[in-house]
Amino acid sequence: MDQHTSDRLQRVPAFVFVLATAAFVVIIGFASVYLTSGGSGDSSESSSGDAGMVMSLAGQPLPDYVMASDKGVQLAYQFAVDRPDVMKWMNCYCGCGDHSGHKSALNCFVQASGREFDDHGSNCDVCVGIALDAMTMTEEGRSLSEIRTYIDDSYSDIGPGTDAPLPPA
């Protein structure tokens, strides 16, 4: 570095460096929230609207009652928030369609408004099992139809199902 550049850097007040560093940290923070919440914000797969509504929960911490639960419950809730585009097509067979008015397995974890968590899933092994199976099959690259068929075949003997629509072909 030449003497002229060194003199100019010494004259720049320290607060400029602090402000630049703070701005950098804020930009990185926003970028990480943007990327972890699904990137583009486009919910083109929300043909029934559920995926777009759940986006209001993306990036929020899971409720205390979920964090106090076992890892399976935590994973199920996180999957429901991250992948409403999968969960909205899955029936739940614990009877929650009758006693709680749920329309799909998504509602076991996220209320129909999409703005609040539902505590039902934290106390129901059937709901958690469905979410974890859907998560595993999604990670394996299975289609929505394959996942739905597996869920229906595996859980339908437990109780009445919700009224989730069939996924697109």
C-alpha positions in Angstrom: 0.0 0.0 0.0 1.5 3.4 -0.9 1.8 6.3 1.5 -1.1 8.3 -0.1 -3.6 5.4 0.4 -2.3 4.8 3.9 -2.9 8.5 4.8 -6.4 8.5 3.4 -7.4 5.3 5.4 -6.1 6.9 8.6 -8.3 9.9 8.0 -11.5 7.8 7.6 -13.4 7.9 10.9 -13.7 4.6 12.7 -17.5 4.8 12.7 -17.5 4.4 8.9 -15.9 1.0 9.3 -18.4 0.1 12.0 -21.3 1.2 9.8 -19.9 -0.7 6.8 -19.5 -3.8 8.9 -23.0 -3.5 10.4 -24.5 -3.0 6.9 -22.7 -6.1 5.7 -24.0 -8.2 8.6 -27.6 -7.0 8.0 -27.4 -7.9 4.3 -26.0 -11.3 5.1 -28.8 -11.8 7.7 -31.5 -10.9 5.3 -30.0 -13.1 2.6 -29.9 -16.1 4.9 -33.5 -15.6 6.0 -34.5 -15.3 2.3 -32.7 -18.4 1.3 -33.9 -20.6 4.2 -37.5 -19.6 3.8 -37.6 -20.9 0.3 -35.9 -18.3 -1.8 -38.1 -16.6 -4.4 -41.1 -16.4 -2.2 -43.1 -17.7 -5.1 -45.6 -20.2 -4.0 -46.6 -21.4 -7.5 -47.6 -24.8 -6.1 -50.3 -23.4 -3.9 -53.2 -24.4 -5.9 -55.4 -24.6 -2.8 -53.7 -21.6 -1.1 -52.2 -23.5 1.9 -48.6 -23.1 0.8 -48.8 -19.4 0.4 -50.5 -19.0 3.8 -47.9 -21.0 5.7 -45.1 -18.7 4.4 -46.0 -16.3 7.2 -44.7 -18.9 9.7 -41.4 -19.6 7.7 -38.5 -18.2 9.6 -40.3 -18.1 13.0 -39.1 -20.3 15.8 -41.1 -23.4 16.5 -43.3 -23.0 19.6 -42.0 -23.9 23.1 -44.3 -26.9 23.3 -42.7 -28.3 20.1 -39.2 -27.6 21.3 -40.0 -29.4 24.5 -41.1 -32.5 22.5 -39.0 -35.2 21.1 -36.9 -34.8 17.9 -39.6 -36.5 15.8 -42.2 -33.9 16.7 -39.8 -31.1 16.0 -39.0 -32.6 12.6 -42.6 -33.0 11.7 -43.5 -29.4 12.6 -40.5 -28.1 10.7 -41.4 -30.2 7.6 -45.0 -28.9 7.7 -43.7 -25.4 7.7 -41.1 -26.0 5.1 -43.1 -28.1 2.8 -46.8 -27.2 2.9 -46.8 -28.0 -0.8 -46.5 -31.7 0.3 -48.5 -31.8 3.5 -51.6 -30.1 2.1 -52.2 -33.2 -0.1 -51.9 -35.8 2.7 -54.8 -37.1 4.6 -54.5 -37.6 8.4 -56.1 -40.6 9.9 -56.2 -39.9 13.6 -59.8 -38.6 13.4 -58.8 -34.9 13.5 -61.0 -34.2 10.5 -64.0 -35.0 12.7 -62.9 -33.6 16.1 -60.8 -30.7 15.0 -62.1 -29.8 11.6 -58.7 -30.4 9.9 -58.8 -30.7 6.1 -55.3 -32.3 5.6 -52.3 -33.4 7.6 -50.9 -29.9 7.2 -53.6 -28.6 9.6 -52.3 -30.9 12.4 -49.3 -28.6 12.6 -50.4 -25.3 11.1 -53.9 -23.8 11.6 -56.0 -23.3 8.5 -55.2 -19.5 8.6 -51.6 -20.4 8.1 -50.6 -17.7 10.6 -50.5 -19.9 13.8 -49.2 -23.3 14.8 -51.7 -25.9 15.9 -50.7 -27.9 18.9 -52.6 -31.0 17.9 -49.6 -32.6 16.1 -47.4 -32.3 19.2 -49.6 -34.8 21.0 -50.4 -37.3 18.2 -48.2 -40.1 17.0 -50.3 -40.6 13.9 -49.9 -37.0 12.7 -46.1 -37.1 13.4 -45.8 -40.5 11.7 -47.5 -39.2 8.6 -45.4 -36.1 8.5 -42.1 -38.0 8.9 -43.1 -40.6 6.3 -44.0 -37.7 3.9 -40.6 -36.1 4.7 -38.6 -39.3 4.1 -40.4 -40.0 0.8 -40.0 -36.4 -0.3 -36.2 -36.6 0.4 -36.2 -39.8 -1.7 -37.6 -37.9 -4.6 -41.0 -39.7 -4.6 -43.9 -38.0 -6.3 -46.9 -36.5 -4.4 -49.1 -39.3 -5.8 -46.7 -42.0 -4.5 -46.5 -40.4 -1.1 -50.3 -40.0 -0.9 -50.8 -43.6 -1.9 -48.4 -44.8 0.7 -49.9 -42.6 3.5 -53.4 -43.7 2.6 -52.4 -47.4 2.4 -50.4 -47.3 5.6 -52.7 -45.3 7.9 -56.3 -45.6 6.6 -57.1 -48.5 8.9 -56.4 -46.4 12.0 -59.4 -44.1 11.7 -61.4 -41.7 9.5 -59.3 -39.6 7.2 -59.4 -35.9 6.5 -60.7 -34.6 3.2 -57.5 -33.6 1.5 -57.7 -33.2 -2.3 -55.8 -35.6 -4.5 -52.4 -34.2 -5.6 -52.0 -33.1 -9.2 -50.9 -36.0 -11.5 
